[in-house]
């Protein structure tokens, strides 16, 4: 454990649980109070995912394709729950952050390979949050040179209070503001039967096309983001949640998954209403333009949308920046807890403040390539997501790390399927970013065939390598089932070294090659776009 502040009482926004309270809650009332004390990390990470980039993507889907992409959101619920539930167990059982766990178990080479790219992606994402803040300010006729600095100061003040409870309460205030999506949805006069049908019947308005498939990929990419894994695990550790409360944190995460999907659906339906009423179907510009279209119909409705955009940008900036500062603390071995004040954890807070200030400054620079940054965020997120998911899957199958909490066989099957789909979508997104005129539908088919062929070849090579050098069996800790709720990962220095099978080595090398080639191509593309 790097920070002793990660031990002690659970101090949530809505309750406190003493570290000396070892009894399991018995009554419905005590269970409800326990849930209220635990709720936070799951809900915050999910609501934070409906940030400026998310709002822009959902609004584009609604304006250009009406209700027809609502089914994508329904399919994302199990993906969100499966990914984040694994993070819940890692945080509660290990007591250390995601970045440090990767560093220590797989070596600094793989650690920096995973976390280094995350730093770049997260910083660019923070810039897009300030872009959302500037768009919201424009709707109200207030200069971004006033609103953006005020937002930056607010983000710093909220985080640097030296109290986890005060920070979490502030985040819940912003989450409460997102409830404006409900009256916003009702004021958009939704067609409920139409919406219910499109939630369960896959399709794309006007038929599947390159633009439609690309937007589906964008929805997946903006809803399932790499920073979420790092944020929730570290936030669970910082909140001092232990294995005993995993069930409650699972409920928190599941609630957040449904909240994020309901919010995304509300944004799609509202954008569809704005487009149909203003004869602007298929003419998406940005989220700020949706606010103006709604304002022409009803000034209150337009204001609601702009407020939600501003609020979503602030929540997103707070969560993504904190996730990066947590990872910074993990990697460099410094104190990194919201329970500590500024004087007690200067490097942690300085890293947070520096990212917020620099991102705000970039947005305020006249002529800054904000559109290029937004595009780069989507492409880089798509590139890194399969890698982050693979590391997550490896950690959750490590008996040295999770002991009796390792993944069940059925969960591994689901997770591997999800990683495969994410890898396919990542490849499509990368290809279309580098070559915008590709036929996305055809490319998806070709990449699917390539993945199947590569999987078959890998299976053949794996069998051959296993015969030549069989992997040693991993020692599995023997745990009394009655002690499961109290089992914690031993100190990292006492764990047996990680031994990868031949198949794992082959897969990780292929993944590393894919990421390196993809990153180089993205850099070349960025230079080309920068030169016009």
C-alpha positions in Angstrom: 0.0 0.0 0.0 1.4 3.4 -1.0 -0.8 5.6 1.0 -1.9 5.0 4.6 -4.8 7.3 4.0 -6.4 4.4 2.1 -7.1 2.7 5.5 -9.8 3.7 7.9 -13.5 4.5 8.1 -15.6 4.6 4.9 -16.8 8.2 4.7 -19.3 8.5 1.9 -21.5 11.3 0.8 -24.6 9.8 2.5 -23.1 7.9 5.4 -20.2 6.6 7.3 -19.1 3.0 8.2 -16.6 2.6 11.0 -13.6 0.3 10.5 -14.4 -1.3 13.8 -17.9 -2.3 12.6 -17.3 -5.8 11.6 -20.9 -7.1 11.7 -22.9 -7.8 8.6 -26.0 -5.7 8.2 -29.1 -7.7 9.2 -32.2 -5.6 8.7 -33.5 -3.9 5.5 -32.8 -0.5 7.1 -29.2 -1.2 8.0 -28.6 -2.7 4.5 -30.1 0.5 2.9 -28.0 2.7 5.1 -24.9 0.7 4.2 -25.7 1.0 0.5 -26.1 4.8 0.9 -22.7 5.0 2.5 -21.0 2.9 -0.2 -22.7 4.4 -3.3 -20.5 6.7 -5.2 -17.6 5.3 -7.3 -19.9 3.4 -9.6 -22.4 6.1 -10.1 -19.8 8.8 -10.6 -17.7 6.9 -13.1 -20.8 6.1 -15.2 -22.4 9.6 -15.1 -18.9 11.0 -15.8 -18.9 8.9 -19.0 -21.9 11.0 -20.3 -19.4 13.9 -20.7 -19.0 16.5 -23.4 -17.8 13.9 -26.0 -20.6 11.5 -25.0 -23.2 14.2 -25.3 -21.9 15.2 -28.8 -22.0 11.6 -29.9 -25.5 10.8 -28.6 -26.8 14.1 -30.0 -25.3 13.3 -33.4 -26.9 9.9 -33.3 -30.3 11.5 -32.5 -30.1 14.3 -35.0 -28.9 12.1 -37.9 -30.6 8.8 -37.2 -33.5 9.5 -34.9 -34.4 6.7 -32.5 -32.9 4.0 -34.6 -29.6 3.6 -32.6 -31.2 3.2 -29.2 -30.6 -0.5 -29.4 -26.9 0.1 -29.2 -27.3 1.6 -25.7 -29.2 -1.4 -24.5 -26.4 -3.8 -25.6 -23.8 -1.6 -23.8 -25.4 -2.2 -20.3 -23.9 -5.7 -19.9 -20.6 -4.5 -21.3 -20.4 -1.7 -18.8 -21.4 -3.9 -15.9 -19.0 -6.8 -16.8 -16.0 -4.5 -17.3 -16.5 -2.3 -14.2 -17.5 -5.2 -11.9 -14.1 -6.7 -12.5 -12.5 -3.4 -11.5 -14.7 -3.4 -8.3 -13.2 -6.7 -7.2 -9.7 -5.6 -8.0 -10.0 -2.4 -6.0 -11.7 -3.9 -3.0 -9.5 -7.0 -2.7 -6.1 -5.6 -3.6 -6.3 -2.1 -2.0 -4.1 -0.6 -4.7 -4.8 1.3 -7.9 -5.0 -0.2 -11.4 -1.9 1.5 -12.7 0.3 0.2 -9.9 -1.2 -3.3 -10.1 -0.2 -3.5 -13.8 3.2 -2.0 -13.1 4.0 -4.5 -10.3 2.5 -7.6 -11.8 3.6 -7.3 -15.5 6.8 -5.1 -15.1 7.5 -1.5 -15.7 7.8 -2.1 -19.5 4.2 -3.2 -19.8 3.2 -0.7 -17.1 4.5 2.3 -18.9 3.2 0.9 -22.2 -0.3 0.8 -20.7 -0.3 3.9 -18.5 1.8 6.2 -20.7 -0.7 6.2 -23.5 -3.5 6.6 -20.9 -1.9 9.9 -19.7 -2.0 11.3 -23.2 -5.5 10.1 -23.9 -6.8 11.4 -20.6 -5.3 14.8 -21.1 -6.8 15.2 -24.5 -10.1 14.1 -23.1 -9.9 16.8 -20.4 -9.4 19.3 -23.3 -12.6 18.1 -24.9 -14.4 18.7 -21.6 -13.4 22.4 -21.7 -14.5 22.5 -25.3 -18.0 21.4 -24.0 -17.8 24.1 -21.4 -17.0 26.8 -24.0 -19.9 25.6 -26.2 -22.4 25.8 -23.3 -21.1 29.3 -22.4 -21.7 30.5 -26.0 -25.3 29.5 -25.8 -25.9 31.9 -22.9 -23.9 34.6 -24.6 -21.1 34.6 -22.0 -17.5 34.7 -23.2 -15.5 31.4 -22.9 -12.7 33.6 -21.5 -14.8 34.1 -18.4 -16.6 30.7 -18.1 -13.6 28.4 -18.8 -11.3 29.9 -16.1 -14.2 29.9 -13.6 -14.9 26.2 -14.3 -11.1 25.4 -13.9 -11.1 27.1 -10.5 -14.2 25.3 -9.5 -12.7 21.9 -10.4 -9.6 22.7 -8.3 -11.6 23.9 -5.3 -13.8 20.8 -5.3 -10.9 18.4 -5.5 -8.5 20.1 -3.1 -10.7 20.3 0.0 -8.7 17.6 1.8 -11.9 15.6 2.4 -13.1 12.6 0.4 -16.6 13.1 1.7 -16.8 16.8 0.6 -15.5 15.9 -2.8 -18.1 13.1 -3.2 -20.9 15.3 -2.0 -19.9 18.0 -4.6 -20.0 15.3 -7.3 -23.5 14.3 -6.3 -24.6 17.9 -6.6 -23.5 17.8 -10.2 -25.1 14.4 -10.7 -28.4 15.9 -9.4 -28.2 18.6 -12.1 -28.1 15.9 -14.7 -31.6 15.0 -13.7 -32.6 18.0 -15.9 -32.5 15.3 -18.7 -35.9 14.0 -17.5 -37.9 17.3 -18.0 -35.8 17.8 -21.1 -36.9 14.5 -22.4 -40.6 15.0 -21.6 -40.5 18.5 -23.2 -39.3 16.8 -26.4 -42.6 15.0 -26.8 -41.1 11.5 -27.3 -42.8 8.8 -29.3 -42.8 6.1 -26.6 -43.9 3.2 -28.7 -41.4 4.1 -31.4 -38.6 4.4 -28.8 -39.5 1.0 -27.1 -39.3 -0.7 -30.5 -36.0 0.8 -31.4 -34.5 -0.2 -28.1 -35.0 -3.9 -28.9 -35.0 -4.1 -32.7 -31.5 -3.4 -34.2 -31.4 -1.3 -37.3 -30.2 2.0 -38.7 -32.5 4.7 -40.1 -32.0 4.7 -43.9 -30.1 1.3 -43.8 -26.7 0.4 -42.7 -24.1 2.7 -44.2 -20.5 3.6 -43.5 -21.5 6.7 -41.6 -24.0 4.7 -39.6 -21.6 2.0 -38.6 -19.0 4.5 -37.8 -21.4 6.3 -35.4 -22.3 3.0 -33.7 -18.5 2.5 -33.1 -18.3 6.0 -31.7 -21.2 5.3 -29.3 -19.4 2.2 -28.0 -16.1 4.1 -27.8 -17.5 7.0 -25.9 -19.5 4.9 -23.5 -16.8 2.3 -22.7 -13.7 4.3 -22.0 -10.3 3.2 -20.7 -10.1 5.9 -18.0 -13.2 4.4 -16.3 -11.2 1.3 -15.3 -8.4 3.4 -13.6 -10.8 5.8 -12.0 -13.2 3.4 -10.3 -10.5 1.0 -9.0 -8.5 3.9 -7.4 -11.7 5.6 -6.1 -12.8 2.4 -4.5 -9.4 2.1 -2.8 -9.5 5.8 -1.8 -13.0 5.3 -0.3 -11.6 2.4 1.7 -14.1 -0.2 0.4 -13.2 -3.8 1.3 -14.3 -7.2 0.0 -17.1 -7.3 2.6 -18.8 -4.4 0.6 -18.3 -5.7 -2.9 -22.0 -6.6 -3.2 -23.0 -3.0 -2.4 -20.4 -1.6 -4.9 -21.7 -4.0 -7.6 -25.2 -2.5 -7.0 -23.7 1.0 -7.2 -22.0 0.1 -10.5 -25.2 -1.5 -11.9 -27.3 1.5 -11.0 -24.7 3.7 -12.7 -24.9 1.6 -15.9 -28.6 2.1 -16.2 -28.4 5.8 -15.3 -25.8 6.4 -18.1 -27.9 4.5 -20.7 -31.1 6.3 -19.7 -29.3 9.7 -19.9 -27.9 8.8 -23.3 -31.3 7.7 -24.6 -32.8 11.0 -23.4 -30.1 13.0 -25.3 -30.7 11.0 -28.5 -34.5 11.6 -28.3 -34.1 15.3 -27.5 -31.7 15.8 -30.4 -34.1 14.0 -32.7 -36.8 16.4 -31.7 -34.6 19.4 -32.3 -33.7 18.1 -35.8 -37.2 17.2 -36.9 -38.7 20.5 -35.6 -36.0 22.7 -37.3 -35.7 20.6 -40.5 -32.1 19.9 -39.6 -32.0 16.1 -39.8 -28.6 14.9 -40.9 -27.0 18.3 -40.3 -25.1 17.8 -37.1 -22.5 20.4 -36.2 -21.8 20.0 -32.5 -23.6 19.8 -29.1 -23.8 23.5 -28.8 -25.7 23.7 -32.1 -28.3 21.3 -30.6 -28.8 23.7 -27.7 -29.5 26.6 -30.2 -31.9 24.4 -32.3 -33.8 23.6 -29.1 -33.8 27.3 -28.1 -35.6 28.2 -31.3 -38.4 25.8 -30.2 -38.5 26.7 -26.5 -35.9 28.9 -24.7 -36.3 26.8 -21.5 -35.6 23.6 -23.4 -32.5 25.1 -25.0 -31.3 26.3 -21.6 -31.8 22.9 -20.0 -29.7 21.3 -22.7 -26.9 23.9 -22.4 -26.9 23.5 -18.6 -26.7 19.7 -18.9 -23.8 20.1 -21.4 -21.9 22.4 -19.0 -22.6 20.1 -16.0 -21.6 16.9 -18.0 -18.3 18.6 -19.0 -17.5 19.5 -15.4 -18.3 16.0 -14.1 -16.2 14.4 -16.9 -13.3 16.8 -16.4 -13.3 16.1 -12.6 -13.4 12.3 -13.1 -10.9 12.0 -15.9 -8.4 14.4 -14.3 -8.7 12.6 -10.9 -8.2 9.2 -12.7 -5.0 10.5 -14.2 -3.8 11.9 -10.8 -4.5 8.6 -9.2 -2.5 6.8 -11.9 0.3 9.4 -11.5 0.5 8.6 -7.7 0.5 4.9 -8.4 3.3 5.1 -11.0 5.6 7.4 -9.1 4.9 6.1 -5.6 3.6 9.3 -4.0 0.7 10.0 -1.6 -2.5 10.2 -3.6 -5.7 10.4 -1.6 -8.6 12.8 -1.4 -8.4 12.3 2.4 -5.2 14.3 2.4 -4.9 18.1 2.3 -2.8 20.0 -0.2 0.2 20.3 2.1 0.2 16.6 2.8 0.0 15.5 -0.9 1.4 18.3 -2.9 2.5 16.3 -5.9 -0.8 14.6 -6.2 -2.7 17.9 -6.2 -0.2 19.7 -8.4 -0.5 17.1 -11.1 -4.3 17.6 -11.0 -4.1 21.4 -11.1 -1.5 21.4 -13.8 -3.7 19.2 -16.1 -6.8 21.4 -15.5 -5.0 24.7 -16.1 -3.1 23.5 -19.2 -6.3 22.0 -20.7 -8.2 25.2 -20.1 -5.4 27.3 -21.6 -5.4 25.2 -24.8 -9.1 25.8 -25.3 -8.6 29.5 -24.9 -5.8 29.8 -27.4 -7.2 31.4 -30.6 -7.0 29.0 -33.6 -6.2 26.0 -31.4 -7.0 22.7 -33.4 -9.9 21.8 -31.2 -11.6 19.7 -33.9 -8.4 17.7 -34.4 -8.1 17.1 -30.7 -11.7 15.8 -30.5 -11.1 13.4 -33.4 -7.8 12.3 -31.9 -9.5 11.4 -28.6 -12.1 9.2 -30.3 -9.4 7.4 -32.3 -6.9 7.0 -29.4 -9.7 5.7 -27.1 -10.6 3.1 -29.7 -7.0 2.1 -30.0 -6.4 1.7 -26.3 -9.6 0.2 -25.1 -8.8 -3.4 -26.1 -5.4 -3.2 -24.5 -6.9 -1.9 -21.2 -9.5 -4.7 -21.3 -6.9 -7.4 -21.8 -4.8 -6.3 -18.8 -8.0 -6.2 -16.8 -8.9 -9.8 -17.8 -5.3 -11.0 -17.0 -5.4 -9.4 -13.5 -8.9 -10.9 -12.8 -7.6 -14.4 -13.6 -4.5 -14.0 -11.4 -5.1 -16.2 -8.3 -2.2 -14.5 -6.5 -4.0 -11.2 -6.8 -7.6 -12.1 -6.3 -7.5 -15.5 -4.6 -11.1 -16.7 -4.2 -12.3 -13.6 -6.1 -10.9 -14.6 -9.5 -13.2 -14.6 -12.5 -15.7 -17.5 -13.0 -15.4 -19.5 -16.2 -18.6 -18.1 -17.7 -17.4 -14.5 -16.9 -14.2 -15.2 -18.8 -16.1 -16.4 -21.8 -18.2 -13.2 -21.8 -15.2 -11.0 -21.2 -13.2 -12.6 -24.0 -16.1 -12.1 -26.4 -16.3 -8.4 -25.3 -12.6 -8.0 -25.9 -12.9 -9.5 -29.4 -15.7 -7.2 -30.3 -13.8 -4.2 -28.9 -10.7 -5.2 -30.9 -12.8 -5.4 -34.1 -14.4 -2.0 -33.4 -11.0 -0.5 -32.6 -9.6 -1.8 -35.9 -12.5 -0.3 -37.8 -12.2 3.1 -36.0 -8.5 3.2 -36.7 -8.9 2.3 -40.4 -11.5 4.9 -41.0 -9.6 7.6 -39.1 -6.5 7.0 -41.2 -8.5 6.5 -44.5 -11.8 8.4 -44.2 -13.1 7.2 -47.6 -13.1 3.5 -46.7 -16.4 1.6 -47.0 -16.9 1.0 -43.3 -19.4 -1.9 -43.7 -17.1 -3.7 -46.1 -14.1 -3.0 -43.8 -15.9 -4.4 -40.8 -16.5 -7.7 -42.7 -12.9 -7.9 -43.8 -11.6 -7.2 -40.3 -13.9 -9.8 -38.8 -12.6 -12.4 -41.3 -9.0 -11.4 -40.5 -9.6 -11.7 -36.7 -11.1 -15.2 -37.2 -8.1 -16.3 -39.3 -5.6 -14.9 -36.9 -7.4 -16.6 -34.0 -7.2 -20.0 -35.8 -3.5 -19.4 -36.6 -2.8 -18.4 -33.0 -4.5 -21.6 -31.8 -2.3 -23.7 -34.0 0.9 -21.9 -32.9 -0.2 -22.1 -29.3 -0.6 -25.8 -29.4 2.8 -26.2 -31.0 4.5 -23.9 -28.4 2.7 -25.6 -25.5 4.1 -29.0 -26.6 7.6 -27.6 -26.7 7.5 -25.7 -23.4 4.5 -26.4 -21.2 3.7 -23.6 -18.8 4.2 -24.3 -15.0 1.0 -24.5 -13.0 0.2 -21.4 -11.0 0.0 -21.8 -7.2 -3.6 -21.2 -6.1 -4.1 -20.0 -2.5 -6.3 -22.3 -0.5 -9.0 -20.1 1.1 -11.7 -21.1 3.6 -15.0 -20.0 1.9 -16.1 -18.5 5.3 -13.1 -16.2 5.1 -13.8 -14.9 1.6 -15.2 -11.6 2.6 -12.1 -10.9 4.6 -9.5 -12.1 2.1 -7.1 -9.4 0.9 -4.2 -9.6 -1.5 -0.9 -10.2 0.3 1.8 -7.6 -0.1 3.0 -7.4 -3.7 6.5 -8.4 -2.8 5.3 -11.7 -1.4 3.5 -12.8 -4.5 4.8 -15.4 -6.9 6.1 -13.9 -10.2 3.7 -13.8 -13.1 4.2 -16.7 -15.5 2.5 -16.2 -18.9 1.6 -19.2 -21.0 2.8 -19.4 -24.6 -0.6 -18.2 -25.8 -0.6 -15.2 -23.5 2.8 -14.2 -24.6 1.9 -14.5 -28.3 -1.3 -12.5 -27.8 0.4 -9.7 -25.8 3.2 -9.3 -28.4 0.6 -9.1 -31.1 -1.3 -6.5 -29.1 1.8 -4.5 -28.5 2.6 -4.5 -32.2 -0.9 -3.4 -33.0 -0.7 -0.5 -30.6 2.7 0.6 -31.8 1.7 0.6 -35.4 -1.6 2.2 -34.7 0.0 5.0 -32.6 2.6 5.7 -35.4 -0.2 5.9 -38.0 -2.3 8.2 -35.8 0.7 10.5 -35.3 1.3 10.6 -39.1 -2.4 11.4 -39.7 -2.3 14.2 -37.1 0.7 15.8 -38.7 -1.0 15.6 -42.1 -4.2 17.2 -40.8 -2.2 19.8 -39.0 -0.6 20.8 -42.3 -4.0 21.0 -43.9 
